[in-house]
Amino acid sequence: MNAAVAFAREVEDMSVEERVVKIESDMVVVRSTLVRVEDDIKSARGEIKEGRGEVQQVKNELQSFKTDVAKEFGSVRTEMAQQYGSLKTEIEKVRTTIERAKLWFLLTGVSSGGSLIAVVGHAMKLF
């Protein structure tokens, strides 16, 4: 506020020609500032274009990575399904082997039990 009052007093003491010279001087400063701003804007536009190009490149790389990951997961799923099928087959083989062993033990036990009864019965002269 004080600067505005001081400027107003300074301008009041100036003649019209001095005011015109001051305005022209100020306009030169404004023009040079505008030129610098325009240059900065041009530079910023170039950097923005470069940034867009880099963003597009990153986008393409991410898309490629996404595709690669999807392919890898697909192959892992396929391999897991194959391994699961193999495991299931092996489990069925083991289950069949266990069933056969149980049947063999049962038949052997019944046969041995029958033989034991016959021997004991013969020894006791029951038969």
JODAVEN-V636340 format. One record per helix or strand of 2 or more residues. SS is the DSSP state (alpha for helix, beta for strand). FROM is the first residue (numbers start at 0). LEN is the number of residues. Records with the same first field share a line. If there is no record, write none. Layout:
SS: FROM-LEN ; FROM-LEN
This chain:
alpha: 1-11 ; 15-108
